[in-house]
């Protein structure tokens, strides 16, 4: 027995039920349903006016907006097509999961003779409002802190400064609790963590979290005890507070350098950069600049006010890793 073909034909006159369409057999129309469809897509596929789709929607869903771009779920699409006596085929798109190679371009072993010194990647971490961004302002002599929303770093900034003839790459990570994942990413791609602790506040929640990230990533710490210019600053209390959190400073027999500074007044920043350079020399950071390049996107986002652009903070690594970083604005593709 031949299959019954359900079809639809337009009629300029309204039926008794006030619908702007009638049903009768004509040339077969088979609608392919690949997923949710907009009203416009369904009307085009079925060959009927959008107003007719609106009438059928109102019989089933009172809360949907009657607009061409309104998306209809598959059960509703099927119900409408059944009412129209139209055949349809539901085709489920196969989910294609691309195979990701862990080593897209396998690198040749590094030749020792090609290794040269590289800039250290230094991540500034610590509790919110302890002066991380102000410290970076003083190091690169800019005014980023004044531009931050509510005084809180909203993203990871990457830039380089030249200190004593040597380049140092700095990452500024957010201290606010809402940006936990960003701080963790910062700790995992760095050579040295500078832990900023306010001398008038001591060890706080994000301070402890930053210590944990550095220890888990096996990254050496340098403590910058900030705000030492304030009348209520107590660096000694801060040092003892660090000791109680398993950070043993050099003066207590440990191997963690500590520098008392004032980021706001640029006091003793030379001592801090000396400590960074010393730590970098101990680590003997080198890379083969003639080898293949790898890159890590630290952060990405959209710049709505400037059109269809993406903000990318990119770390470019050589092999072994070397970073030459910055924040780039790229056209969206």
Protein Blocks (a to p, Z undefined) as FASTA:
>chain_A
ZZddddddddfbdcfkopabdcddddddddddfbdcdfklmmmmnopafklmmmmmmmmm
mkbccdfklccdfklmmmmmmmnopacdddddddddddddfblbacddddfklpccdddd
dddeddehilpmmmmmmmnopafkmmpghhiafbdcdddddeehiacddddddfbfklmm
mmmmmmmmcfbdcddddfklopafklmmmmmmmmmnopacddddehklbmkbcfklmmmm
mmmnopacfknopabdcddddfklopaklmmmmmmmmmmmmnopacdfkbccddddfbgc
ddfknojadddddddddddddddddddddddZZ
